[in-house]
Amino acid sequence: MNAISVRFCVGCGYLCDEIHPEGGQPLWIDGHTYVMKYGVCWSDLDRRDGACPSCARVFAIAQRGAHPAAPRTATAS
Ligand SMILES: [Zn+2]
């Protein structure tokens, strides 16, 4: 069995196409597109959990906001 190592975004479920991406840059595509493109099965994929650039940005913001929210400053005095 030759597992295909692929980065998997835990945020949106996309897979990183690093084999033959369009435009030569690693490209995040949905799993269905990926398996159809390469004719592989999900069981062939050795998914490495990670985050695509857009989800990584969301996670970074979420982590920064993990501390209790500051009390809303009332405009009325
Ligand atoms: Zn993502």
N, CA, C, O and the ligand as a Tripos MOL2 file, in Angstrom:
@<TRIPOS>MOLECULE
protein
  309   307    78     0     0
PROTEIN
NO_CHARGES

@<TRIPOS>ATOM
      1 N           0.8490   -1.1970    0.0000 N.3       1 MET1
      2 CA          0.0000    0.0000    0.0000 C.3       1 MET1
      3 C           0.8750    1.2330    0.0000 C.2       1 MET1
      4 O           1.7540    1.3840    0.8480 O.2       1 MET1
      5 N           0.6340    2.1070   -0.9450 N.am      2 ASN2
      6 CA          1.4170    3.3460   -0.9800 C.3       2 ASN2
      7 C           0.5140    4.5150   -0.6260 C.2       2 ASN2
      8 O          -0.2420    5.0200   -1.4560 O.2       2 ASN2
      9 N           0.6140    4.9250    0.6180 N.am      3 ALA3
     10 CA         -0.2140    6.0260    1.0930 C.3       3 ALA3
     11 C           0.3100    7.3380    0.5350 C.2       3 ALA3
     12 O           1.5150    7.5520    0.4050 O.2       3 ALA3
     13 N          -0.6200    8.1900    0.2150 N.am      4 ILE4
     14 CA         -0.2730    9.4970   -0.3100 C.3       4 ILE4
     15 C          -0.3500   10.4890    0.8360 C.2       4 ILE4
     16 O          -1.4160   10.7110    1.4090 O.2       4 ILE4
     17 N           0.7800   11.0770    1.1610 N.am      5 SER5
     18 CA          0.8070   12.0380    2.2490 C.3       5 SER5
     19 C           0.2350   13.3590    1.7500 C.2       5 SER5
     20 O           0.7040   13.9290    0.7650 O.2       5 SER5
     21 N          -0.7650   13.8190    2.4380 N.am      6 VAL6
     22 CA         -1.4140   15.0510    1.9940 C.3       6 VAL6
     23 C          -1.8010   15.8870    3.2000 C.2       6 VAL6
     24 O          -2.2470   15.3670    4.2220 O.2       6 VAL6
     25 N          -1.6220   17.1790    3.0600 N.am      7 ARG7
     26 CA         -2.0180   18.0760    4.1500 C.3       7 ARG7
     27 C          -3.5340   18.2640    4.1110 C.2       7 ARG7
     28 O          -4.1230   18.4920    3.0540 O.2       7 ARG7
     29 N          -4.1460   18.1640    5.2820 N.am      8 PHE8
     30 CA         -5.5880   18.2310    5.4260 C.3       8 PHE8
     31 C          -5.9460   19.4060    6.3300 C.2       8 PHE8
     32 O          -5.3990   19.5480    7.4230 O.2       8 PHE8
     33 N          -6.8640   20.2410    5.8680 N.am      9 CYS9
     34 CA         -7.2740   21.3780    6.6780 C.3       9 CYS9
     35 C          -8.4190   20.9620    7.5890 C.2       9 CYS9
     36 O          -9.4860   20.5630    7.1210 O.2       9 CYS9
     37 N          -8.1880   21.0600    8.8960 N.am     10 VAL10
     38 CA         -9.2220   20.6780    9.8520 C.3      10 VAL10
     39 C         -10.3250   21.7380    9.9290 C.2      10 VAL10
     40 O         -11.3740   21.5100   10.5310 O.2      10 VAL10
     41 N         -10.0780   22.8810    9.3240 N.am     11 GLY11
     42 CA        -11.0730   23.9470    9.3510 C.3      11 GLY11
     43 C         -12.1380   23.7600    8.2880 C.2      11 GLY11
     44 O         -13.3310   23.7340    8.5890 O.2      11 GLY11
     45 N         -11.7050   23.6300    7.0460 N.am     12 CYS12
     46 CA        -12.6800   23.5550    5.9550 C.3      12 CYS12
     47 C         -12.6780   22.1870    5.2820 C.2      12 CYS12
     48 O         -13.5030   21.9370    4.4040 O.2      12 CYS12
     49 N         -11.7720   21.2990    5.6720 N.am     13 GLY13
     50 CA        -11.7570   19.9570    5.1120 C.3      13 GLY13
     51 C         -11.1060   19.8560    3.7440 C.2      13 GLY13
     52 O         -11.2160   18.8280    3.0760 O.2      13 GLY13
     53 N         -10.4290   20.9170    3.3240 N.am     14 TYR14
     54 CA         -9.7570   20.8710    2.0300 C.3      14 TYR14
     55 C          -8.4310   20.1420    2.1470 C.2      14 TYR14
     56 O          -7.8350   20.0350    3.2190 O.2      14 TYR14
     57 N          -7.9910   19.6380    0.9830 N.am     15 LEU15
     58 CA         -6.7040   18.9670    0.9110 C.3      15 LEU15
     59 C          -5.7440   19.8410    0.1120 C.2      15 LEU15
     60 O          -6.1520   20.5470   -0.8100 O.2      15 LEU15
     61 N          -4.4750   19.7850    0.4730 N.am     16 CYS16
     62 CA         -3.4840   20.5890   -0.2290 C.3      16 CYS16
     63 C          -2.9140   19.7810   -1.3850 C.2      16 CYS16
     64 O          -2.2750   18.7490   -1.1850 O.2      16 CYS16
     65 N          -3.1560   20.2680   -2.5940 N.am     17 ASP17
     66 CA         -2.6530   19.6160   -3.7970 C.3      17 ASP17
     67 C          -1.2310   20.0910   -4.0350 C.2      17 ASP17
     68 O          -0.9950   21.1880   -4.5410 O.2      17 ASP17
     69 N          -0.2800   19.2250   -3.6520 N.am     18 GLU18
     70 CA          1.1290   19.5720   -3.8330 C.3      18 GLU18
     71 C           1.7550   18.7090   -4.9260 C.2      18 GLU18
     72 O           2.9540   18.8040   -5.1900 O.2      18 GLU18
     73 N           0.9410   17.8700   -5.5580 N.am     19 ILE19
     74 CA          1.4780   16.9620   -6.5620 C.3      19 ILE19
     75 C           1.5400   17.6640   -7.9200 C.2      19 ILE19
     76 O           2.6160   17.8690   -8.4820 O.2      19 ILE19
     77 N           0.3830   18.0220   -8.4220 N.am     20 HIS20
     78 CA          0.3330   18.7410   -9.6940 C.3      20 HIS20
     79 C          -0.6900   19.8660   -9.6020 C.2      20 HIS20
     80 O          -1.6940   19.8540  -10.3140 O.2      20 HIS20
     81 N          -0.4390   20.8390   -8.7280 N.am     21 PRO21
     82 CA         -1.4230   21.9200   -8.5820 C.3      21 PRO21
     83 C          -1.4520   22.8220   -9.8090 C.2      21 PRO21
     84 O          -0.4610   22.9630  -10.5250 O.2      21 PRO21
     85 N          -2.5920   23.4160  -10.0290 N.am     22 GLU22
     86 CA         -2.7230   24.3880  -11.1050 C.3      22 GLU22
     87 C          -1.8290   25.5720  -10.7630 C.2      22 GLU22
     88 O          -1.8470   26.0650   -9.6360 O.2      22 GLU22
     89 N          -1.0560   26.0220  -11.7290 N.am     23 GLY23
     90 CA         -0.2300   27.1970  -11.5170 C.3      23 GLY23
     91 C           1.0680   26.9250  -10.7790 C.2      23 GLY23
     92 O           1.8530   27.8470  -10.5550 O.2      23 GLY23
     93 N           1.3150   25.6550  -10.3890 N.am     24 GLY24
     94 CA          2.5770   25.3110   -9.7570 C.3      24 GLY24
     95 C           2.6680   25.6250   -8.2790 C.2      24 GLY24
     96 O           3.6360   25.2350   -7.6260 O.2      24 GLY24
     97 N           1.6830   26.3210   -7.7350 N.am     25 GLN25
     98 CA          1.6870   26.6420   -6.3110 C.3      25 GLN25
     99 C           0.8220   25.6180   -5.5780 C.2      25 GLN25
    100 O          -0.2060   25.1930   -6.1060 O.2      25 GLN25
    101 N           1.2220   25.2150   -4.3680 N.am     26 PRO26
    102 CA          0.3460   24.3460   -3.5860 C.3      26 PRO26
    103 C          -1.0390   24.9610   -3.5020 C.2      26 PRO26
    104 O          -1.2050   26.1390   -3.1870 O.2      26 PRO26
    105 N          -2.0270   24.1270   -3.7940 N.am     27 LEU27
    106 CA         -3.3860   24.6420   -3.9330 C.3      27 LEU27
    107 C          -4.3100   23.8320   -3.0450 C.2      27 LEU27
    108 O          -4.2440   22.6030   -3.0300 O.2      27 LEU27
    109 N          -5.1700   24.5150   -2.3040 N.am     28 TRP28
    110 CA         -6.1200   23.8240   -1.4340 C.3      28 TRP28
    111 C          -7.3980   23.5850   -2.2070 C.2      28 TRP28
    112 O          -8.0400   24.5240   -2.6780 O.2      28 TRP28
    113 N          -7.7620   22.3180   -2.3350 N.am     29 ILE29
    114 CA         -8.9700   21.9490   -3.0800 C.3      29 ILE29
    115 C          -9.7950   21.0020   -2.2240 C.2      29 ILE29
    116 O          -9.2860   20.4000   -1.2790 O.2      29 ILE29
    117 N         -11.0620   20.8770   -2.5600 N.am     30 ASP30
    118 CA        -11.8990   19.9990   -1.7480 C.3      30 ASP30
    119 C         -11.5370   18.5400   -2.0240 C.2      30 ASP30
    120 O         -11.0080   18.1950   -3.0810 O.2      30 ASP30
    121 N         -11.8440   17.6950   -1.0310 N.am     31 GLY31
    122 CA        -11.4370   16.3000   -1.0870 C.3      31 GLY31
    123 C         -11.9530   15.5640   -2.3110 C.2      31 GLY31
    124 O         -11.2540   14.7280   -2.8830 O.2      31 GLY31
    125 N         -13.1760   15.8780   -2.7090 N.am     32 HIS32
    126 CA        -13.7580   15.1920   -3.8600 C.3      32 HIS32
    127 C         -12.9600   15.4960   -5.1220 C.2      32 HIS32
    128 O         -12.6460   14.6010   -5.9060 O.2      32 HIS32
    129 N         -12.6380   16.7720   -5.3040 N.am     33 THR33
    130 CA        -11.8460   17.1730   -6.4650 C.3      33 THR33
    131 C         -10.4950   16.4610   -6.4530 C.2      33 THR33
    132 O          -9.9960   16.0280   -7.4910 O.2      33 THR33
    133 N          -9.9170   16.3510   -5.2610 N.am     34 TYR34
    134 CA         -8.6010   15.7400   -5.1170 C.3      34 TYR34
    135 C          -8.6240   14.2650   -5.5140 C.2      34 TYR34
    136 O          -7.8040   13.8190   -6.3160 O.2      34 TYR34
    137 N          -9.5610   13.5150   -4.9520 N.am     35 VAL35
    138 CA         -9.5920   12.0800   -5.2410 C.3      35 VAL35
    139 C          -9.9640   11.8180   -6.7070 C.2      35 VAL35
    140 O          -9.4960   10.8500   -7.3070 O.2      35 VAL35
    141 N         -10.8050   12.6830   -7.2770 N.am     36 MET36
    142 CA        -11.1580   12.5180   -8.6770 C.3      36 MET36
    143 C          -9.9680   12.8380   -9.5750 C.2      36 MET36
    144 O          -9.7230   12.1530  -10.5680 O.2      36 MET36
    145 N          -9.2340   13.8860   -9.2130 N.am     37 LYS37
    146 CA         -8.1010   14.3300  -10.0300 C.3      37 LYS37
    147 C          -7.0190   13.2620  -10.1110 C.2      37 LYS37
    148 O          -6.4570   13.0110  -11.1780 O.2      37 LYS37
    149 N          -6.7320   12.6330   -8.9660 N.am     38 TYR38
    150 CA         -5.6370   11.6700   -8.9300 C.3      38 TYR38
    151 C          -6.1130   10.2230   -8.9600 C.2      38 TYR38
    152 O          -5.3040    9.2950   -8.9530 O.2      38 TYR38
    153 N          -7.4280   10.0350   -8.9920 N.am     39 GLY39
    154 CA         -7.9530    8.6810   -9.0650 C.3      39 GLY39
    155 C          -7.5680    7.8350   -7.8710 C.2      39 GLY39
    156 O          -7.2360    6.6580   -8.0140 O.2      39 GLY39
    157 N          -7.6130    8.4350   -6.6930 N.am     40 VAL40
    158 CA         -7.2400    7.7210   -5.4720 C.3      40 VAL40
    159 C          -8.4710    7.5370   -4.5900 C.2      40 VAL40
    160 O          -9.5290    8.1120   -4.8470 O.2      40 VAL40
    161 N          -8.3120    6.7310   -3.5550 N.am     41 CYS41
    162 CA         -9.3770    6.5410   -2.5800 C.3      41 CYS41
    163 C          -9.0040    7.2850   -1.3040 C.2      41 CYS41
    164 O          -7.8360    7.5730   -1.0400 O.2      41 CYS41
    165 N         -10.0170    7.5800   -0.5380 N.am     42 TRP42
    166 CA         -9.7490    8.2290    0.7450 C.3      42 TRP42
    167 C          -8.7990    7.3810    1.5750 C.2      42 TRP42
    168 O          -7.9540    7.9050    2.3000 O.2      42 TRP42
    169 N          -8.9460    6.0520    1.4600 N.am     43 SER43
    170 CA         -8.1100    5.1580    2.2660 C.3      43 SER43
    171 C          -6.6440    5.2000    1.8290 C.2      43 SER43
    172 O          -5.7560    4.7650    2.5620 O.2      43 SER43
    173 N          -6.4010    5.7310    0.6180 N.am     44 ASP44
    174 CA         -5.0150    5.8490    0.1450 C.3      44 ASP44
    175 C          -4.3280    7.0760    0.7270 C.2      44 ASP44
    176 O          -3.1040    7.2020    0.6740 O.2      44 ASP44
    177 N          -5.1200    7.9670    1.2740 N.am     45 LEU45
    178 CA         -4.5680    9.2390    1.7170 C.3      45 LEU45
    179 C          -4.0980    9.1710    3.1670 C.2      45 LEU45
    180 O          -4.8320    8.7420    4.0580 O.2      45 LEU45
    181 N          -2.8710    9.6000    3.3790 N.am     46 ASP46
    182 CA         -2.3270    9.7130    4.7230 C.3      46 ASP46
    183 C          -2.4370   11.1920    5.0850 C.2      46 ASP46
    184 O          -1.5440   11.9940    4.8130 O.2      46 ASP46
    185 N          -3.5600   11.5150    5.7030 N.am     47 ARG47
    186 CA         -3.8350   12.9290    5.9570 C.3      47 ARG47
    187 C          -3.0610   13.4410    7.1740 C.2      47 ARG47
    188 O          -3.0550   12.8340    8.2440 O.2      47 ARG47
    189 N          -2.4160   14.5750    6.9610 N.am     48 ARG48
    190 CA         -1.7090   15.2440    8.0610 C.3      48 ARG48
    191 C          -2.5360   16.4710    8.4180 C.2      48 ARG48
    192 O          -2.6760   17.3950    7.6160 O.2      48 ARG48
    193 N          -3.0780   16.4700    9.6240 N.am     49 ASP49
    194 CA         -3.9380   17.5830   10.0240 C.3      49 ASP49
    195 C          -3.1650   18.8970   10.0620 C.2      49 ASP49
    196 O          -2.0420   18.9770   10.5610 O.2      49 ASP49
    197 N          -3.7940   19.8910    9.5300 N.am     50 GLY50
    198 CA         -3.1890   21.2130    9.5130 C.3      50 GLY50
    199 C          -4.2640   22.2330    9.2080 C.2      50 GLY50
    200 O          -5.4440   22.0130    9.4840 O.2      50 GLY50
    201 N          -3.8570   23.3250    8.6470 N.am     51 ALA51
    202 CA         -4.8230   24.3600    8.3020 C.3      51 ALA51
    203 C          -4.3610   25.0550    7.0350 C.2      51 ALA51
    204 O          -3.1760   25.3380    6.8580 O.2      51 ALA51
    205 N          -5.3120   25.3240    6.1610 N.am     52 CYS52
    206 CA         -4.9970   26.0730    4.9600 C.3      52 CYS52
    207 C          -4.7700   27.5410    5.3600 C.2      52 CYS52
    208 O          -5.1420   27.9420    6.4620 O.2      52 CYS52
    209 N          -4.1730   28.3300    4.4870 N.am     53 PRO53
    210 CA         -3.8570   29.7150    4.8700 C.3      53 PRO53
    211 C          -5.0530   30.5020    5.3880 C.2      53 PRO53
    212 O          -4.9270   31.2470    6.3600 O.2      53 PRO53
    213 N          -6.2030   30.3480    4.7590 N.am     54 SER54
    214 CA         -7.3440   31.1450    5.2130 C.3      54 SER54
    215 C          -7.8450   30.6750    6.5740 C.2      54 SER54
    216 O          -8.2230   31.5000    7.4060 O.2      54 SER54
    217 N          -7.8540   29.3560    6.8190 N.am     55 CYS55
    218 CA         -8.2880   28.8650    8.1180 C.3      55 CYS55
    219 C          -7.2370   29.1690    9.1870 C.2      55 CYS55
    220 O          -7.5860   29.4560   10.3320 O.2      55 CYS55
    221 N          -5.9560   29.1090    8.8220 N.am     56 ALA56
    222 CA         -4.8950   29.4240    9.7710 C.3      56 ALA56
    223 C          -5.0720   30.8410   10.2990 C.2      56 ALA56
    224 O          -4.8100   31.1290   11.4660 O.2      56 ALA56
    225 N          -5.5250   31.7140    9.4060 N.am     57 ARG57
    226 CA         -5.7570   33.1040    9.7950 C.3      57 ARG57
    227 C          -6.9070   33.1760   10.8050 C.2      57 ARG57
    228 O          -6.8420   33.9060   11.7940 O.2      57 ARG57
    229 N          -7.9520   32.4030   10.5300 N.am     58 VAL58
    230 CA         -9.1060   32.3780   11.4330 C.3      58 VAL58
    231 C          -8.6960   31.8180   12.7940 C.2      58 VAL58
    232 O          -9.0760   32.3540   13.8350 O.2      58 VAL58
    233 N          -7.9110   30.7230   12.7750 N.am     59 PHE59
    234 CA         -7.4830   30.1140   14.0300 C.3      59 PHE59
    235 C          -6.6360   31.0830   14.8370 C.2      59 PHE59
    236 O          -6.7620   31.1520   16.0590 O.2      59 PHE59
    237 N          -5.7760   31.8300   14.1620 N.am     60 ALA60
    238 CA         -4.9080   32.7870   14.8490 C.3      60 ALA60
    239 C          -5.7490   33.8550   15.5300 C.2      60 ALA60
    240 O          -5.4650   34.2560   16.6590 O.2      60 ALA60
    241 N          -6.7710   34.3070   14.8440 N.am     61 ILE61
    242 CA         -7.6610   35.3260   15.4180 C.3      61 ILE61
    243 C          -8.4120   34.7280   16.6030 C.2      61 ILE61
    244 O          -8.5590   35.3730   17.6410 O.2      61 ILE61
    245 N          -8.8920   33.4810   16.4450 N.am     62 ALA62
    246 CA         -9.6570   32.8210   17.5040 C.3      62 ALA62
    247 C          -8.8010   32.6430   18.7530 C.2      62 ALA62
    248 O          -9.2850   32.8060   19.8730 O.2      62 ALA62
    249 N          -7.5220   32.3080   18.5530 N.am     63 GLN63
    250 CA         -6.6390   32.1020   19.6970 C.3      63 GLN63
    251 C          -6.3720   33.4150   20.4150 C.2      63 GLN63
    252 O          -6.3210   33.4730   21.6440 O.2      63 GLN63
    253 N          -6.2020   34.4680   19.6240 N.am     64 ARG64
    254 CA         -5.9900   35.7780   20.2410 C.3      64 ARG64
    255 C          -7.2050   36.1870   21.0470 C.2      64 ARG64
    256 O          -7.0810   36.8640   22.0670 O.2      64 ARG64
    257 N          -8.3820   35.7760   20.5910 N.am     65 GLY65
    258 CA         -9.6170   36.1600   21.2600 C.3      65 GLY65
    259 C         -10.0450   35.1600   22.3230 C.2      65 GLY65
    260 O         -11.1730   35.2220   22.8110 O.2      65 GLY65
    261 N          -9.1330   34.2130   22.6980 N.am     66 ALA66
    262 CA         -9.5000   33.1580   23.6350 C.3      66 ALA66
    263 C          -9.6920   33.6910   25.0490 C.2      66 ALA66
    264 O         -10.4630   33.1320   25.8290 O.2      66 ALA66
    265 N          -8.9890   34.7760   25.3790 N.am     67 HIS67
    266 CA         -9.1510   35.3480   26.7220 C.3      67 HIS67
    267 C         -10.5540   35.9540   26.8440 C.2      67 HIS67
    268 O         -11.1560   36.3240   25.8370 O.2      67 HIS67
    269 N         -11.0720   36.0560   28.0590 N.am     68 PRO68
    270 CA        -12.4190   36.6060   28.2360 C.3      68 PRO68
    271 C         -12.5410   37.9650   27.5510 C.2      68 PRO68
    272 O         -11.6590   38.8180   27.6590 O.2      68 PRO68
    273 N         -13.6160   38.1360   26.8700 N.am     69 ALA69
    274 CA        -13.8280   39.3820   26.1420 C.3      69 ALA69
    275 C         -13.8650   40.5580   27.1090 C.2      69 ALA69
    276 O         -14.4020   40.4760   28.2130 O.2      69 ALA69
    277 N         -13.2820   41.6340   26.6560 N.am     70 ALA70
    278 CA        -13.3010   42.8490   27.4750 C.3      70 ALA70
    279 C         -14.7380   43.3370   27.6180 C.2      70 ALA70
    280 O         -15.5330   43.2490   26.6820 O.2      70 ALA70
    281 N         -15.0550   43.8470   28.7910 N.am     71 PRO71
    282 CA        -16.4240   44.3470   28.9630 C.3      71 PRO71
    283 C         -16.7490   45.3940   27.9140 C.2      71 PRO71
    284 O         -15.9380   46.2620   27.5900 O.2      71 PRO71
    285 N         -17.9480   45.2820   27.4000 N.am     72 ARG72
    286 CA        -18.3660   46.2200   26.3650 C.3      72 ARG72
    287 C         -18.4150   47.6320   26.9750 C.2      72 ARG72
    288 O         -19.0680   47.8640   27.9920 O.2      72 ARG72
    289 N         -17.7370   48.5240   26.3510 N.am     73 THR73
    290 CA        -17.7220   49.8870   26.8780 C.3      73 THR73
    291 C         -18.9920   50.6070   26.4450 C.2      73 THR73
    292 O         -19.2360   50.8150   25.2570 O.2      73 THR73
    293 N         -19.7660   50.9690   27.4030 N.am     74 ALA74
    294 CA        -21.0270   51.6520   27.1090 C.3      74 ALA74
    295 C         -20.7360   53.0750   26.6570 C.2      74 ALA74
    296 O         -19.8800   53.7730   27.2010 O.2      74 ALA74
    297 N         -21.4730   53.4630   25.6580 N.am     75 THR75
    298 CA        -21.2870   54.8270   25.1570 C.3      75 THR75
    299 C         -22.0630   55.8110   26.0200 C.2      75 THR75
    300 O         -21.7170   56.9880   26.1140 O.2      75 THR75
    301 N         -23.1190   55.3050   26.6470 N.am     76 ALA76
    302 CA        -23.9130   56.1990   27.5040 C.3      76 ALA76
    303 C         -23.1880   56.4090   28.8240 C.2      76 ALA76
    304 O         -22.6380   55.4530   29.3710 O.2      76 ALA76
    305 N         -23.1710   57.5750   29.3320 N.am     77 SER77
    306 CA        -22.4920   57.8710   30.5750 C.3      77 SER77
    307 C         -23.5060   58.1760   31.6800 C.2      77 SER77
    308 O         -23.1180   58.4520   32.8150 O.2      77 SER77
    309 ZN         -9.2010   25.6050    5.5330 Zn       78 ZN78
@<TRIPOS>BOND
     1     1     2 1
     2     2     3 1
     3     3     4 2
     4     3     5 am
     5     5     6 1
     6     6     7 1
     7     7     8 2
     8     7     9 am
     9     9    10 1
    10    10    11 1
    11    11    12 2
    12    11    13 am
    13    13    14 1
    14    14    15 1
    15    15    16 2
    16    15    17 am
    17    17    18 1
    18    18    19 1
    19    19    20 2
    20    19    21 am
    21    21    22 1
    22    22    23 1
    23    23    24 2
    24    23    25 am
    25    25    26 1
    26    26    27 1
    27    27    28 2
    28    27    29 am
    29    29    30 1
    30    30    31 1
    31    31    32 2
    32    31    33 am
    33    33    34 1
    34    34    35 1
    35    35    36 2
    36    35    37 am
    37    37    38 1
    38    38    39 1
    39    39    40 2
    40    39    41 am
    41    41    42 1
    42    42    43 1
    43    43    44 2
    44    43    45 am
    45    45    46 1
    46    46    47 1
    47    47    48 2
    48    47    49 am
    49    49    50 1
    50    50    51 1
    51    51    52 2
    52    51    53 am
    53    53    54 1
    54    54    55 1
    55    55    56 2
    56    55    57 am
    57    57    58 1
    58    58    59 1
    59    59    60 2
    60    59    61 am
    61    61    62 1
    62    62    63 1
    63    63    64 2
    64    63    65 am
    65    65    66 1
    66    66    67 1
    67    67    68 2
    68    67    69 am
    69    69    70 1
    70    70    71 1
    71    71    72 2
    72    71    73 am
    73    73    74 1
    74    74    75 1
    75    75    76 2
    76    75    77 am
    77    77    78 1
    78    78    79 1
    79    79    80 2
    80    79    81 am
    81    81    82 1
    82    82    83 1
    83    83    84 2
    84    83    85 am
    85    85    86 1
    86    86    87 1
    87    87    88 2
    88    87    89 am
    89    89    90 1
    90    90    91 1
    91    91    92 2
    92    91    93 am
    93    93    94 1
    94    94    95 1
    95    95    96 2
    96    95    97 am
    97    97    98 1
    98    98    99 1
    99    99   100 2
   100    99   101 am
   101   101   102 1
   102   102   103 1
   103   103   104 2
   104   103   105 am
   105   105   106 1
   106   106   107 1
   107   107   108 2
   108   107   109 am
   109   109   110 1
   110   110   111 1
   111   111   112 2
   112   111   113 am
   113   113   114 1
   114   114   115 1
   115   115   116 2
   116   115   117 am
   117   117   118 1
   118   118   119 1
   119   119   120 2
   120   119   121 am
   121   121   122 1
   122   122   123 1
   123   123   124 2
   124   123   125 am
   125   125   126 1
   126   126   127 1
   127   127   128 2
   128   127   129 am
   129   129   130 1
   130   130   131 1
   131   131   132 2
   132   131   133 am
   133   133   134 1
   134   134   135 1
   135   135   136 2
   136   135   137 am
   137   137   138 1
   138   138   139 1
   139   139   140 2
   140   139   141 am
   141   141   142 1
   142   142   143 1
   143   143   144 2
   144   143   145 am
   145   145   146 1
   146   146   147 1
   147   147   148 2
   148   147   149 am
   149   149   150 1
   150   150   151 1
   151   151   152 2
   152   151   153 am
   153   153   154 1
   154   154   155 1
   155   155   156 2
   156   155   157 am
   157   157   158 1
   158   158   159 1
   159   159   160 2
   160   159   161 am
   161   161   162 1
   162   162   163 1
   163   163   164 2
   164   163   165 am
   165   165   166 1
   166   166   167 1
   167   167   168 2
   168   167   169 am
   169   169   170 1
   170   170   171 1
   171   171   172 2
   172   171   173 am
   173   173   174 1
   174   174   175 1
   175   175   176 2
   176   175   177 am
   177   177   178 1
   178   178   179 1
   179   179   180 2
   180   179   181 am
   181   181   182 1
   182   182   183 1
   183   183   184 2
   184   183   185 am
   185   185   186 1
   186   186   187 1
   187   187   188 2
   188   187   189 am
   189   189   190 1
   190   190   191 1
   191   191   192 2
   192   191   193 am
   193   193   194 1
   194   194   195 1
   195   195   196 2
   196   195   197 am
   197   197   198 1
   198   198   199 1
   199   199   200 2
   200   199   201 am
   201   201   202 1
   202   202   203 1
   203   203   204 2
   204   203   205 am
   205   205   206 1
   206   206   207 1
   207   207   208 2
   208   207   209 am
   209   209   210 1
   210   210   211 1
   211   211   212 2
   212   211   213 am
   213   213   214 1
   214   214   215 1
   215   215   216 2
   216   215   217 am
   217   217   218 1
   218   218   219 1
   219   219   220 2
   220   219   221 am
   221   221   222 1
   222   222   223 1
   223   223   224 2
   224   223   225 am
   225   225   226 1
   226   226   227 1
   227   227   228 2
   228   227   229 am
   229   229   230 1
   230   230   231 1
   231   231   232 2
   232   231   233 am
   233   233   234 1
   234   234   235 1
   235   235   236 2
   236   235   237 am
   237   237   238 1
   238   238   239 1
   239   239   240 2
   240   239   241 am
   241   241   242 1
   242   242   243 1
   243   243   244 2
   244   243   245 am
   245   245   246 1
   246   246   247 1
   247   247   248 2
   248   247   249 am
   249   249   250 1
   250   250   251 1
   251   251   252 2
   252   251   253 am
   253   253   254 1
   254   254   255 1
   255   255   256 2
   256   255   257 am
   257   257   258 1
   258   258   259 1
   259   259   260 2
   260   259   261 am
   261   261   262 1
   262   262   263 1
   263   263   264 2
   264   263   265 am
   265   265   266 1
   266   266   267 1
   267   267   268 2
   268   267   269 am
   269   269   270 1
   270   270   271 1
   271   271   272 2
   272   271   273 am
   273   273   274 1
   274   274   275 1
   275   275   276 2
   276   275   277 am
   277   277   278 1
   278   278   279 1
   279   279   280 2
   280   279   281 am
   281   281   282 1
   282   282   283 1
   283   283   284 2
   284   283   285 am
   285   285   286 1
   286   286   287 1
   287   287   288 2
   288   287   289 am
   289   289   290 1
   290   290   291 1
   291   291   292 2
   292   291   293 am
   293   293   294 1
   294   294   295 1
   295   295   296 2
   296   295   297 am
   297   297   298 1
   298   298   299 1
   299   299   300 2
   300   299   301 am
   301   301   302 1
   302   302   303 1
   303   303   304 2
   304   303   305 am
   305   305   306 1
   306   306   307 1
   307   307   308 2
@<TRIPOS>SUBSTRUCTURE
     1 MET1         2 RESIDUE 1 A MET
     2 ASN2         6 RESIDUE 1 A ASN
     3 ALA3        10 RESIDUE 1 A ALA
     4 ILE4        14 RESIDUE 1 A ILE
     5 SER5        18 RESIDUE 1 A SER
     6 VAL6        22 RESIDUE 1 A VAL
     7 ARG7        26 RESIDUE 1 A ARG
     8 PHE8        30 RESIDUE 1 A PHE
     9 CYS9        34 RESIDUE 1 A CYS
    10 VAL10       38 RESIDUE 1 A VAL
    11 GLY11       42 RESIDUE 1 A GLY
    12 CYS12       46 RESIDUE 1 A CYS
    13 GLY13       50 RESIDUE 1 A GLY
    14 TYR14       54 RESIDUE 1 A TYR
    15 LEU15       58 RESIDUE 1 A LEU
    16 CYS16       62 RESIDUE 1 A CYS
    17 ASP17       66 RESIDUE 1 A ASP
    18 GLU18       70 RESIDUE 1 A GLU
    19 ILE19       74 RESIDUE 1 A ILE
    20 HIS20       78 RESIDUE 1 A HIS
    21 PRO21       82 RESIDUE 1 A PRO
    22 GLU22       86 RESIDUE 1 A GLU
    23 GLY23       90 RESIDUE 1 A GLY
    24 GLY24       94 RESIDUE 1 A GLY
    25 GLN25       98 RESIDUE 1 A GLN
    26 PRO26      102 RESIDUE 1 A PRO
    27 LEU27      106 RESIDUE 1 A LEU
    28 TRP28      110 RESIDUE 1 A TRP
    29 ILE29      114 RESIDUE 1 A ILE
    30 ASP30      118 RESIDUE 1 A ASP
    31 GLY31      122 RESIDUE 1 A GLY
    32 HIS32      126 RESIDUE 1 A HIS
    33 THR33      130 RESIDUE 1 A THR
    34 TYR34      134 RESIDUE 1 A TYR
    35 VAL35      138 RESIDUE 1 A VAL
    36 MET36      142 RESIDUE 1 A MET
    37 LYS37      146 RESIDUE 1 A LYS
    38 TYR38      150 RESIDUE 1 A TYR
    39 GLY39      154 RESIDUE 1 A GLY
    40 VAL40      158 RESIDUE 1 A VAL
    41 CYS41      162 RESIDUE 1 A CYS
    42 TRP42      166 RESIDUE 1 A TRP
    43 SER43      170 RESIDUE 1 A SER
    44 ASP44      174 RESIDUE 1 A ASP
    45 LEU45      178 RESIDUE 1 A LEU
    46 ASP46      182 RESIDUE 1 A ASP
    47 ARG47      186 RESIDUE 1 A ARG
    48 ARG48      190 RESIDUE 1 A ARG
    49 ASP49      194 RESIDUE 1 A ASP
    50 GLY50      198 RESIDUE 1 A GLY
    51 ALA51      202 RESIDUE 1 A ALA
    52 CYS52      206 RESIDUE 1 A CYS
    53 PRO53      210 RESIDUE 1 A PRO
    54 SER54      214 RESIDUE 1 A SER
    55 CYS55      218 RESIDUE 1 A CYS
    56 ALA56      222 RESIDUE 1 A ALA
    57 ARG57      226 RESIDUE 1 A ARG
    58 VAL58      230 RESIDUE 1 A VAL
    59 PHE59      234 RESIDUE 1 A PHE
    60 ALA60      238 RESIDUE 1 A ALA
    61 ILE61      242 RESIDUE 1 A ILE
    62 ALA62      246 RESIDUE 1 A ALA
    63 GLN63      250 RESIDUE 1 A GLN
    64 ARG64      254 RESIDUE 1 A ARG
    65 GLY65      258 RESIDUE 1 A GLY
    66 ALA66      262 RESIDUE 1 A ALA
    67 HIS67      266 RESIDUE 1 A HIS
    68 PRO68      270 RESIDUE 1 A PRO
    69 ALA69      274 RESIDUE 1 A ALA
    70 ALA70      278 RESIDUE 1 A ALA
    71 PRO71      282 RESIDUE 1 A PRO
    72 ARG72      286 RESIDUE 1 A ARG
    73 THR73      290 RESIDUE 1 A THR
    74 ALA74      294 RESIDUE 1 A ALA
    75 THR75      298 RESIDUE 1 A THR
    76 ALA76      302 RESIDUE 1 A ALA
    77 SER77      306 RESIDUE 1 A SER
    78 ZN78       309 GROUP 0 **** ****
